[in-house]
Amino acid sequence: MVSESPLRGEELEKEGWVKQFVANEPRLSEAVNLYTELGFEVHLEPLPKGQECNTCAGTEGHQEKEECRVCFEGFEDQYKIIFTRRRKERNRSPVEGLTQGSQ
């Protein structure tokens, strides 16, 4: 899997994806199901490792450069970044090859 970097995020945005939030189970599956039911395609990216925090205590007055990831340290593999975009074909399932009537 490819880590979500600023370049990866920009690439996804150019493809029409919108970054929503970071989650782990069981909220991850719940969010994926909800977005899918609402007619969105869902793409999950792994949470990058080793990013420094520029927003926590002791950094007041510094401009935020990236989202803080300190709380995820050591558990990055359990979290995913949720990206969504509107499904292009309303009758298509987000699972390739299935249509809404065959689920």
CORMO-V150426 format. One record per backbone hydrogen bond with DSSP energy under -1.0 kcal/mol. CO is the residue of the C=O (numbers start at 1). NH is the residue of the N-H. E is the energy in kcal/mol with one decimal. If there is no record, write none. Layout:
co->CO nh->NH e->E
co->CO nh->NH e->E
This chain:
co->5 nh->9 e->-3.3
co->6 nh->10 e->-2.1
co->7 nh->11 e->-2.3
co->8 nh->12 e->-2.5
co->9 nh->13 e->-2.3
co->10 nh->14 e->-2.2
co->11 nh->15 e->-1.0
co->12 nh->17 e->-2.4
co->13 nh->16 e->-1.8
co->18 nh->84 e->-2.2
co->21 nh->82 e->-3.0
co->23 nh->80 e->-2.4
co->24 nh->28 e->-1.8
co->26 nh->30 e->-1.9
co->27 nh->31 e->-2.7
co->28 nh->32 e->-2.4
co->29 nh->33 e->-2.6
co->30 nh->34 e->-2.4
co->31 nh->35 e->-2.9
co->32 nh->36 e->-2.3
co->33 nh->37 e->-2.5
co->34 nh->38 e->-1.8
co->35 nh->40 e->-2.5
co->36 nh->39 e->-1.6
co->39 nh->87 e->-2.1
co->41 nh->85 e->-1.5
co->43 nh->83 e->-2.7
co->45 nh->81 e->-3.2
co->56 nh->59 e->-1.7
co->59 nh->62 e->-2.0
co->69 nh->72 e->-1.5
co->70 nh->73 e->-1.6
co->72 nh->75 e->-3.0
co->75 nh->78 e->-2.3
co->76 nh->79 e->-1.4
co->79 nh->47 e->-1.1
co->80 nh->23 e->-2.2
co->81 nh->45 e->-2.1
co->82 nh->20 e->-3.4
co->83 nh->43 e->-2.7
co->84 nh->18 e->-2.8
co->85 nh->41 e->-3.5
co->89 nh->92 e->-1.6
co->91 nh->100 e->-1.5
co->95 nh->98 e->-1.9
co->98 nh->93 e->-2.1
co->99 nh->102 e->-1.7
